[in-house]
Amino acid sequence: MKNQSIKRKIIILYTGCISVILLVVLIGMIFYIKNVETNAAEEELQGKVNAFYGKIKIKGDEYTIPDEIEFYNDGVIISVYGEDGTPVTGSIPSQFPIQTELKDDVYQEIETEDHSWLLYDKAYDYGNGKVLWIRAVSNVYGFERIAGRATAAVGVSFVVMILLIAGVGYHMLSIALNPVDTICREAGAISKGEDLSRRLTVPKARDEMYRLTVEFNQMFDRLEESFEAEKQFSSDVSHELRTPLAVIRSQCEYLLEECRTEEEAKEIQVIMNQADKMIQLITQLLTISRCERGGEYFQMQEFDFGFMVNMVADTLEETAEQKQIRIITEVEEGLILCGEETLLMRMMMNLVENAIYYGRNGGFIKIRIWKEDQIIRGSVKDDGVGISKENLNKIWQRFYREDKSRSNTTNGTGLGLSMVKWIVQLHRGKIEVFSEKGVGSEFIFYIPIS
């Protein structure tokens, strides 16, 4: 039951407990019914025996059984035995074992292969200590049939009652937990979306669900404030760092012209390269920050997405050759897409560059772009180092690197995949990754045509 919903768990436990209680009650009822029927049958046999004896005429040490007396009445058969147990008169049921011992004032159940009987024997003293035995025999089949019908009725009632209890319980629980479903649905929409200003609908009734919703909304308020503060900080820092970095780069260019030795030129070039790397990082940060804050306007227009992908592959071919990596393209023709061409080019550049950086020497990168219905699907697959399963969801975070030791050996900023996901979402698309450590990775994206 670990993976069951709370609603289902409660229904199962609730129905199970009620079923056990009801089953115990119904079993008790069955035994009670059988006991009542047995007692009634025994009382009937005893009553028939006493009534029969009352009709016998006793005079001194002699008795006379009237001719009009009946030995069969309402399913009960009467037989009379002498003091030594020999039959005197009356009827004996067919297939009834005649040798059955006479027991005074005792009820016996006799069973054979085909029949079952309930019998009662009574010894009456008359005249000078003589004894007259009267036996009443009844077929148990009638009682068993009644008990069977009662048991079947109880069983059907049990099933109907359990279904009714489960149905009513489920309906009542659905009503009670409906606010929870609403909270889960709205919280999921807020979590998956980009608008953190949305809030949960507060229930009218001031119960536990009301307090839970208010607490969630207060948490969303704090989260929104934190994200806004982070975006503002990134924007401010990025903006403030651009000017000093530009000064450092211009000074490096001036010093390169004035260098006297080759060693000085190499040291200045290292500083200049690092400054370029910082400028690239800050530019990407500033772009993302402005876009998230709504500070950028994007002009969506139609362009040939396939042509752009081929251009990206040609541009990065030389970089891939440095690691002897082959770039293979399978691009459909005439893939016209309405979007922001510059951003989508940056998306493809980041995906292919990421595959180059984490690819293996002598490996390959396969780029496939095709159309399905009104969606353009793309795949960038490599046979590089791959990503461990526990880190697949972390690669979209800013500055995250699974292999920290490679941060200084590649030209990456740690913002590439974060920007890729943002660009795809900006175009109302979706991107996912499949990877295995040591085998390679495949990034698959889906972007609507219009």
C-alpha positions as CSV (number, residue, x, y, z in Angstrom):
1,M,0.0,0.0,0.0
2,K,3.0,2.3,-0.1
3,N,2.2,3.7,-3.5
4,Q,-1.5,4.0,-2.9
5,S,-3.2,7.4,-2.6
6,I,-4.4,8.5,0.9
7,K,-8.0,8.2,-0.3
8,R,-7.5,4.6,-1.4
9,K,-5.7,3.7,1.8
10,I,-8.4,5.1,4.0
11,I,-11.1,3.4,2.0
12,I,-9.2,0.1,2.1
13,L,-8.6,0.3,5.9
14,Y,-12.1,1.7,6.6
15,T,-13.8,-1.0,4.5
16,G,-11.6,-3.7,5.9
17,C,-12.4,-2.8,9.5
18,I,-16.1,-2.6,8.8
19,S,-15.9,-5.9,6.9
20,V,-14.3,-7.7,9.8
21,I,-16.8,-6.3,12.3
22,L,-19.7,-7.1,10.1
23,L,-18.4,-10.5,9.3
24,V,-18.1,-11.4,13.0
25,V,-21.7,-10.1,13.6
26,L,-23.1,-12.0,10.6
27,I,-21.3,-15.2,11.6
28,G,-22.7,-14.8,15.1
29,M,-26.2,-14.3,13.5
30,I,-25.8,-17.5,11.5
31,F,-24.8,-19.5,14.6
32,Y,-27.7,-17.9,16.5
33,I,-30.2,-18.8,13.8
34,K,-28.9,-22.4,13.6
35,N,-29.1,-22.6,17.4
36,V,-32.6,-21.2,17.5
37,E,-33.7,-23.7,14.8
38,T,-32.1,-26.6,16.6
39,N,-33.8,-25.6,19.9
40,A,-37.1,-25.2,18.1
41,A,-36.7,-28.7,16.6
42,E,-35.8,-30.2,19.9
43,E,-38.7,-28.6,21.7
44,E,-41.0,-29.8,18.9
45,L,-39.8,-33.4,19.3
46,Q,-40.2,-33.3,23.1
47,G,-43.7,-31.8,22.7
48,K,-44.7,-34.5,20.2
49,V,-43.5,-37.2,22.5
50,N,-45.3,-35.8,25.6
51,A,-48.5,-35.3,23.5
52,F,-48.3,-38.8,22.2
53,Y,-47.9,-40.3,25.7
54,G,-50.8,-38.2,26.9
55,K,-53.1,-40.0,24.4
56,I,-52.1,-43.5,25.7
57,K,-54.6,-45.1,28.1
58,I,-53.0,-46.6,31.1
59,K,-54.9,-48.9,33.5
60,G,-52.9,-50.6,36.3
61,D,-49.9,-52.2,34.7
62,E,-51.4,-52.3,31.3
63,Y,-51.6,-49.6,28.5
64,T,-53.7,-49.3,25.4
65,I,-52.8,-47.2,22.3
66,P,-56.0,-46.0,20.6
67,D,-56.4,-46.9,17.0
68,E,-57.0,-43.3,15.9
69,I,-53.7,-42.2,17.3
70,E,-51.3,-40.8,14.6
71,F,-47.6,-41.9,14.4
72,Y,-46.7,-39.2,11.9
73,N,-47.4,-35.6,12.5
74,D,-45.8,-32.5,10.9
75,G,-42.7,-34.4,9.8
76,V,-42.2,-36.1,13.1
77,I,-42.4,-39.9,13.2
78,I,-43.3,-41.6,16.5
79,S,-42.4,-45.2,17.5
80,V,-43.0,-47.1,20.7
81,Y,-40.6,-49.5,22.3
82,G,-40.9,-52.0,25.2
83,E,-38.9,-52.1,28.4
84,D,-36.2,-54.2,26.7
85,G,-35.9,-51.9,23.7
86,T,-37.9,-54.0,21.2
87,P,-40.2,-52.1,18.9
88,V,-43.9,-52.4,19.9
89,T,-45.7,-50.2,17.4
90,G,-45.3,-47.0,15.4
91,S,-43.3,-46.0,12.4
92,I,-39.7,-46.1,11.6
93,P,-38.2,-43.8,8.9
94,S,-36.8,-45.6,5.8
95,Q,-33.0,-46.2,6.1
96,F,-33.0,-45.2,9.8
97,P,-30.6,-47.4,11.8
98,I,-33.0,-49.5,13.9
99,Q,-30.2,-50.5,16.3
100,T,-29.8,-46.9,17.6
101,E,-29.5,-47.0,21.3
102,L,-32.4,-45.6,23.4
103,K,-31.3,-42.8,25.7
104,D,-33.7,-41.3,28.2
105,D,-34.4,-37.5,27.7
106,V,-31.5,-37.1,25.3
107,Y,-31.3,-35.5,21.9
108,Q,-29.3,-37.4,19.3
109,E,-28.2,-36.6,15.8
110,I,-27.8,-39.7,13.6
111,E,-26.1,-39.5,10.2
112,T,-25.8,-42.0,7.4
113,E,-24.4,-41.6,3.9
114,D,-27.6,-40.1,2.5
115,H,-29.6,-39.0,5.5
116,S,-29.4,-37.1,8.8
117,W,-31.9,-37.4,11.7
118,L,-32.7,-35.7,14.9
119,L,-34.3,-37.9,17.5
120,Y,-35.5,-37.7,21.1
121,D,-36.2,-40.7,23.4
122,K,-38.3,-40.6,26.6
123,A,-38.8,-43.4,29.1
124,Y,-42.2,-43.3,31.0
125,D,-42.8,-45.4,34.1
126,Y,-46.2,-47.0,34.5
127,G,-47.7,-49.6,36.7
128,N,-45.3,-51.5,39.1
129,G,-42.1,-49.9,37.7
130,K,-42.7,-50.9,34.1
131,V,-41.1,-48.7,31.4
132,L,-42.5,-47.6,28.1
133,W,-40.2,-46.0,25.6
134,I,-41.4,-43.4,23.1
135,R,-39.1,-42.1,20.3
136,A,-39.6,-39.2,18.0
137,V,-37.6,-38.9,14.8
138,S,-37.4,-35.9,12.5
139,N,-35.5,-35.5,9.2
140,V,-32.8,-32.9,9.6
141,Y,-32.9,-32.0,5.9
142,G,-35.7,-29.4,6.5
143,F,-33.7,-27.7,9.2
144,E,-30.5,-27.7,7.1
145,R,-32.4,-26.3,4.2
146,I,-33.7,-23.4,6.3
147,A,-30.3,-22.8,7.8
148,G,-28.7,-22.9,4.3
149,R,-31.2,-20.3,3.0
150,A,-30.5,-18.2,6.0
151,T,-26.8,-18.5,5.5
152,A,-27.1,-17.6,1.8
153,A,-29.3,-14.6,2.6
154,V,-26.7,-13.5,5.2
155,G,-23.9,-13.9,2.7
156,V,-25.6,-11.9,0.0
157,S,-26.5,-9.2,2.6
158,F,-22.9,-9.1,3.7
159,V,-21.6,-8.5,0.1
160,V,-24.3,-5.9,-0.6
161,M,-23.6,-4.1,2.7
162,I,-19.8,-4.0,2.1
163,L,-20.3,-2.6,-1.4
164,L,-22.7,-0.1,-0.1
165,I,-20.4,0.9,2.8
166,A,-17.4,1.2,0.4
167,G,-19.4,3.3,-2.1
168,V,-20.8,5.6,0.5
169,G,-17.4,5.9,2.2
170,Y,-15.7,6.6,-1.0
171,H,-18.2,9.3,-1.9
172,M,-18.0,11.0,1.5
173,L,-14.2,10.8,1.5
174,S,-14.1,12.3,-2.0
175,I,-16.1,15.2,-0.8
176,A,-13.9,15.6,2.3
177,L,-10.7,15.4,0.3
178,N,-11.8,17.5,-2.6
179,P,-10.0,20.6,-1.2
180,V,-6.8,18.5,-1.0
181,D,-7.1,17.5,-4.7
182,T,-7.7,21.2,-5.5
183,I,-4.5,22.2,-3.6
184,C,-2.4,19.5,-5.3
185,R,-3.7,20.5,-8.8
186,E,-3.2,24.2,-8.3
187,A,0.2,23.7,-6.5
188,G,1.3,21.5,-9.4
189,A,0.3,24.1,-11.9
190,I,2.3,26.8,-10.0
191,S,5.3,24.4,-9.7
192,K,5.3,23.6,-13.4
193,G,4.6,27.1,-14.6
194,E,6.8,30.2,-14.6
195,D,4.3,32.5,-12.9
196,L,5.1,32.5,-9.2
197,S,2.5,35.2,-8.5
198,R,-0.3,32.7,-8.7
199,R,-1.9,31.6,-5.5
200,L,-4.0,28.7,-4.2
201,T,-7.8,29.2,-4.0
202,V,-8.7,29.7,-0.3
203,P,-11.6,27.5,0.8
204,K,-14.6,29.3,2.4
205,A,-14.9,27.0,5.4
206,R,-12.3,27.9,8.0
207,D,-11.2,24.3,8.7
208,E,-7.8,22.4,8.4
209,M,-7.8,22.8,4.6
210,Y,-8.2,26.6,5.0
211,R,-5.2,26.7,7.3
212,L,-3.2,24.5,5.0
213,T,-4.0,26.7,2.0
214,V,-3.1,29.9,3.8
215,E,0.2,28.4,4.9
216,F,1.0,27.3,1.3
217,N,0.2,30.8,0.0
218,Q,2.4,32.4,2.6
219,M,5.2,30.0,1.5
220,F,4.7,31.0,-2.1
221,D,4.9,34.6,-1.1
222,R,8.3,34.0,0.5
223,L,9.5,32.0,-2.5
224,E,8.4,34.7,-4.9
225,E,10.2,37.3,-2.9
226,S,13.4,35.2,-2.8
227,F,13.3,34.5,-6.5
228,E,12.7,38.2,-7.3
229,A,15.6,39.2,-5.0
230,E,17.8,36.6,-6.8
231,K,16.9,37.9,-10.2
232,Q,17.4,41.5,-9.2
233,F,20.8,40.6,-7.7
234,S,21.9,38.7,-10.8
235,S,20.8,41.6,-13.0
236,D,22.5,44.3,-10.8
237,V,25.8,42.3,-10.4
238,S,26.0,41.5,-14.1
239,H,25.4,45.1,-15.1
240,E,27.9,46.4,-12.6
241,L,30.6,44.0,-13.7
242,R,30.4,44.7,-17.4
243,T,32.2,48.0,-17.2
244,P,35.3,47.0,-15.2
245,L,35.7,43.9,-17.3
246,A,35.5,45.9,-20.5
247,V,38.2,48.2,-19.0
248,I,40.4,45.2,-18.1
249,R,40.0,43.8,-21.7
250,S,40.8,47.2,-23.3
251,Q,43.9,47.5,-21.1
252,C,45.0,44.0,-22.0
253,E,44.7,44.9,-25.7
254,Y,46.8,48.0,-25.1
255,L,49.4,46.1,-23.2
256,L,49.6,43.4,-25.9
257,E,50.7,46.2,-28.4
258,E,53.3,47.4,-26.0
259,C,54.7,44.0,-25.0
260,R,58.5,43.6,-25.2
261,T,58.8,39.9,-24.7
262,E,56.8,36.8,-25.8
263,E,56.4,35.7,-22.1
264,E,54.7,39.0,-21.2
265,A,52.4,38.6,-24.2
266,K,51.4,35.1,-23.1
267,E,50.6,36.3,-19.6
268,I,48.5,39.2,-20.8
269,Q,46.7,36.9,-23.3
270,V,45.7,34.6,-20.4
271,I,44.2,37.6,-18.5
272,M,42.4,38.7,-21.6
273,N,41.0,35.2,-22.2
274,Q,39.7,35.0,-18.7
275,A,38.2,38.5,-19.1
276,D,36.5,37.3,-22.3
277,K,35.2,34.3,-20.4
278,M,33.8,36.5,-17.6
279,I,32.2,38.9,-20.2
280,Q,30.5,35.9,-21.9
281,L,29.3,34.6,-18.5
282,I,27.9,38.0,-17.4
283,T,26.3,38.6,-20.8
284,Q,24.4,35.3,-20.5
285,L,23.5,36.0,-16.9
286,L,22.2,39.5,-17.8
287,T,20.2,38.1,-20.8
288,I,18.5,35.4,-18.6
289,S,17.8,37.9,-15.8
290,R,16.3,40.5,-18.1
291,C,14.2,37.9,-19.8
292,E,12.9,36.4,-16.6
293,R,12.0,39.9,-15.4
294,G,10.2,40.7,-18.6
295,G,12.8,43.2,-19.6
296,E,13.4,41.8,-23.1
297,Y,11.0,41.9,-26.1
298,F,11.4,39.0,-28.5
299,Q,10.3,39.3,-32.1
300,M,8.9,36.0,-33.3
301,Q,9.1,35.5,-37.0
302,E,9.2,32.6,-39.4
303,F,12.6,31.1,-40.5
304,D,14.1,27.9,-41.8
305,F,15.0,26.0,-38.6
306,G,16.7,23.2,-40.5
307,F,19.0,25.6,-42.4
308,M,19.9,27.2,-39.1
309,V,20.7,23.8,-37.5
310,N,23.0,22.9,-40.5
311,M,24.7,26.3,-40.1
312,V,25.4,25.6,-36.4
313,A,26.8,22.2,-37.2
314,D,29.1,23.7,-39.8
315,T,30.2,26.5,-37.4
316,L,31.2,24.0,-34.7
317,E,32.7,21.4,-37.0
318,E,36.2,22.8,-36.5
319,T,35.9,22.8,-32.7
320,A,34.7,19.2,-32.8
321,E,37.6,18.2,-35.1
322,Q,40.0,19.2,-32.3
323,K,38.8,16.2,-30.4
324,Q,38.4,14.1,-33.6
325,I,34.6,14.1,-33.0
326,R,32.4,13.6,-36.1
327,I,29.2,15.7,-36.3
328,I,26.5,13.8,-38.2
329,T,23.3,15.6,-39.3
330,E,19.9,14.3,-40.3
331,V,17.8,17.3,-41.0
332,E,14.5,17.4,-42.8
333,E,14.1,20.2,-45.4
334,G,11.5,22.9,-45.3
335,L,11.2,23.0,-41.5
336,I,9.7,26.5,-41.2
337,L,9.3,27.6,-37.5
338,C,7.9,30.8,-36.0
339,G,10.3,31.8,-33.2
340,E,13.2,34.0,-32.1
341,E,16.0,32.9,-34.4
342,T,18.9,34.3,-32.4
343,L,17.7,32.5,-29.2
344,L,17.0,29.2,-31.0
345,M,20.5,29.4,-32.6
346,R,22.0,29.9,-29.1
347,M,20.0,26.9,-27.9
348,M,21.4,24.6,-30.7
349,M,24.9,26.0,-30.1
350,N,24.8,25.3,-26.4
351,L,23.5,21.7,-27.0
352,V,26.2,20.9,-29.6
353,E,29.0,22.6,-27.6
354,N,27.9,20.7,-24.5
355,A,28.2,17.4,-26.5
356,I,31.7,18.5,-27.7
357,Y,32.9,19.4,-24.3
358,Y,31.8,16.2,-22.7
359,G,32.3,13.9,-25.7
360,R,35.2,11.5,-26.0
361,N,38.0,11.7,-28.5
362,G,37.2,10.0,-31.7
363,G,33.5,9.9,-30.9
364,F,30.5,11.3,-32.6
365,I,27.6,13.7,-32.2
366,K,24.4,13.0,-34.1
367,I,21.9,15.8,-34.8
368,R,18.4,14.8,-35.9
369,I,15.7,17.3,-36.7
370,W,12.3,16.3,-38.0
371,K,8.6,17.2,-38.0
372,E,5.7,15.4,-36.4
373,D,2.3,16.9,-36.9
374,Q,2.7,20.5,-35.9
375,I,5.8,20.0,-33.7
376,I,9.4,20.1,-34.6
377,R,11.4,17.4,-32.8
378,G,15.1,17.5,-32.3
379,S,17.7,15.2,-30.9
380,V,21.4,15.8,-30.1
381,K,23.1,12.5,-29.2
382,D,26.7,11.8,-28.2
383,D,28.8,8.9,-27.0
384,G,30.6,10.9,-24.3
385,V,31.0,10.6,-20.6
386,G,27.3,10.6,-19.9
387,I,25.4,11.7,-16.8
388,S,24.7,9.7,-13.6
389,K,21.0,9.0,-13.0
390,E,20.9,10.9,-9.7
391,N,22.2,14.0,-11.4
392,L,19.9,14.2,-14.4
393,N,17.6,16.7,-12.9
394,K,20.4,18.9,-11.6
395,I,22.0,19.7,-15.0
396,W,19.3,22.4,-15.7
397,Q,20.5,24.4,-12.7
398,R,22.7,27.4,-13.2
399,F,26.4,26.8,-12.8
400,Y,25.9,23.1,-12.1
401,R,28.6,20.8,-13.3
402,E,28.6,17.1,-12.6
403,D,32.4,16.8,-13.2
404,K,33.8,19.7,-11.2
405,S,37.3,18.9,-12.4
406,R,36.4,19.9,-15.9
407,S,35.3,23.5,-15.0
408,N,38.7,24.9,-15.9
409,T,39.4,22.7,-18.9
410,T,36.4,23.7,-21.0
411,N,35.1,27.0,-22.2
412,G,31.7,26.4,-20.7
413,T,30.1,28.8,-18.2
414,G,27.7,26.4,-16.5
415,L,24.8,28.4,-17.9
416,G,24.4,26.6,-21.2
417,L,21.8,24.0,-20.3
418,S,20.0,26.4,-18.1
419,M,19.6,28.8,-21.0
420,V,18.6,25.9,-23.3
421,K,15.7,25.0,-21.1
422,W,14.6,28.6,-20.7
423,I,14.7,29.1,-24.5
424,V,12.7,25.9,-25.2
425,Q,10.1,27.0,-22.6
426,L,9.9,30.5,-24.1
427,H,8.8,28.8,-27.3
428,R,6.2,26.7,-25.5
429,G,8.2,23.6,-25.9
430,K,9.7,20.8,-23.8
431,I,13.1,19.3,-23.4
432,E,14.3,16.0,-21.8
433,V,17.5,14.1,-21.4
434,F,18.3,10.4,-21.5
435,S,21.8,9.4,-20.3
436,E,23.9,6.6,-19.0
437,K,27.2,7.1,-17.2
438,G,30.1,6.2,-19.5
439,V,27.8,5.5,-22.5
440,G,26.6,8.9,-23.6
441,S,23.7,11.3,-23.6
442,E,20.7,12.3,-25.8
443,F,18.9,15.6,-25.5
444,I,15.4,15.6,-27.1
445,F,13.3,18.8,-27.5
446,Y,9.9,19.5,-28.9
447,I,8.9,22.9,-30.2
448,P,5.5,23.9,-31.7
449,I,5.8,25.2,-35.3
450,S,3.7,28.3,-34.5
